[in-house]
Amino acid sequence: MPSIVQETLFGHGSVHSLDGEEHRHRKAAFVDAAYDDAQVARLVPLLEREWQNELDDWISGGRRSAYVAAVGAFGRSIMRWAGLPGTPDAQTRWARRLAQIVDGFGAPYSPAFPLAMVNRWWSDQHAKNLIDATRSGRLAPAADTALAIWASHRDARGELLPSRVAGVELQNTMRPMIAVARFVAFAAKALHDHPVWRDQIAEEASERGTWAEGQIATMFAQEIRRTAPFVPMLPAWAIQDVDLDGRTLPRGGRVVLDIFGTNLDDRSWTNPAAFDPDRFRGVDDYETLTAFIPHGGGDVRTGHRCPGEKLAIAGLAIAIAALSDPRLSIENSGLTVNRRRLPTMPRSGGRIRAVDSRSRCPFH
């Protein structure tokens, strides 16, 4: 990764700076912490509870955007899932810091970038303190939580990671879930623009009695991930000479994976510019779709696929189901997207308010 990304978004010494066996060994810990279905199952009830709180707040008159609500809901959920202590207010404050790092890392010539550096420093110190407290016994998280996994993780030589690096990787286990809040902003726009799908998702959730694991909500979430230009590309260096389509990229050359272009390529997708969640109907194993790479591609253990992808899908689908509640209205203003900014989302984050019951049709 370029240094401005390494030192802000991913953190110094993270898995993203490693190659070969050292990288695979470190990444295996991420797979243990986040990819297993049991880890997803632990997170789902936490997500549902937090989104219920957000729904209740909107119905009571709250006016926060879908993005702001998602930062808080995802942040509190993932921190409890990770075994972290702290009050909901404290967890929300840290979630906002982590979200701002995501917002500012790609804008080195704006005030958002130095603020991201400040939040990176604060977060690194806070996460290091959590690792140190766990190693000393002052904290005792459950063995299957991210905090316990990173506090006890040893490198390929059998040595404990420096507590600062372990804290960086603890953040890299949590922050991607908070970053999904940007997908939620895109989902709010899509729900506004495609009310037929919103009605179907609301009906599905009502019939099932839960926001989790709904087929239609998940299809909608997958189409959001395919069409939202949140992470448009990923950079790397070639570690050996590469021959591809008649061209040779020498070792040390820059590689850019065009995520957005691949997800919208007409050689792989039918009518790719159309927003159509139905294209994911009946797709039980999305990892077999080689042109569907919003969280990277390949095998999660040996390729570039993000181990947190399952968590992201589960969280996004629950958020979409919550936003489809007929008691909520998604405002029309502020839904434009500046595609020249990295990362991007609808300008307002998707403004949400409660529907005025006095304006409802008496037959609905």
Residue, then its C-alpha position, 0 to 999 in steps of 0.5 A: m500500500p502507498s505510505i499515505v494509506q499504510e500510515t492512516l487506514f491500515g496502520h504501520g506493520s499491519v498484515h497489508s505490509l507483509d508478503g509470502e509466508e509471513h503474510r499467510h500466517r498473520k492472515a490466518a488469525f484474521v480468518d479465525a477471528a472473523y470468517d468462521d460462521a460461528q463468528v458471524a452468528r455471534l455478531v448477528p444478535l448484537l447488530e439486530r439489537e443496535w439497529q432496533n435502538e436506531l429505529d426506536d430513536w428515529i421513530s421518537g424524532g431522531r434525525r441522524s443520517a443512515y450513515v451516522a446511525a450505521v457508524g454507531a450501530f456497527g461500532r458498538s456491535i463489533m466492539r462488543w463482539a471483539g470482547l472490548p470493554g466500555t460504555p456504549d457512548a465510549q464505543t460510539r466515540w471510538a467508532r466515529r474516530l475509526a470512521q473518520i480515518v476511513d473518510g480521511f485517508g484518501a484525501p491527503y490535500s484536505p483537512a480530513f487527512p491530518l485529522a485521520m492521522v490524529n485519530r490513527w495515533w489515538s486509536d493505536q494507543h488505545a488499542k495497544n492499551l487494550i492488548d497490554a491489559t489483556r496480556s497482564g490479566r487486567l482484562a479477560p475477554a473470551a477466547d474466541t474474541a478478536l481481543a483475545i486472539w490478537a493479544s495471544h497471537r504469535d508470528a511465524r517465529g513463535e514470538l508475540l507481536p509487539s503490543r502496538v502491532a497487535g493493537v493495529e490488527l485488532q483495529n483491522t478486525m473491527r474497522p472494516m465493519i464500521a466502514v460498511a456504514r458507507f455501503v449503508a448510505f448507498a443502500a439508503k439512496a437505492l431504497h429511496d430510488h427503488p421503493v418496490w424493493r423496499d416494500q419487498i424487504a419490509e414484507e420479508a422482515s415482517e413475515r420472518g420476524t427478524w431482520a437477519e438473513g433475509q433472502i431479499a435483503t441479502m440480494f439487495a445488499q450484494e447488489i449494493r456492494r457490486t454497484a457502490p463505488f466506495v472502494p473503487m480500486l486496490p494498489a500493490w507491487a508485483i513481487q515477481d515478473v508477471d505476464l498478463d494478456g500479452r503484457t509483462l509487468p516487471r517485479g516492483g511494478r505497480v499493480v492496481l486492481d480495478i474493483f469497481g470496473t470488474n464489478l460492472d464489466d459487461r463481459s461478466w455481467t448482464n446489463p451491468a449498469a442496471f441496479d438489479p438485486d435479482r441477479f443474486r437470486g439463488v446465488d448461495d456461494y457468492e465467492t464462486l463469482t470471480a467477477f464479484i470482488p467488492h471485498g477482494g477475490g480468490d480464496v480467503r486464506t490464500g487470495h486477496r479476499c477480506p476475511g470480514e466479508k461475511l460480517a459485512i454482508a450480514g451487517l449490511a443486510i440487517a441495516i437494509a431491512a431496518l431502513s425498509d421499515p415503513r415507519l421511516s422515510i428516506e429524504n430525497s435531498g443530499l443523495t448525490v455522489n461525488r465520484r471524484r472523491l476517495p472514499t465516497m458516498p451519498r453527500s448527506g449519508g441518507r437522511i432518515r426521519a419518521v413518517d408523520s402518522r397523520s399523513r399516512c393513507p388510512f387504508h395502509 
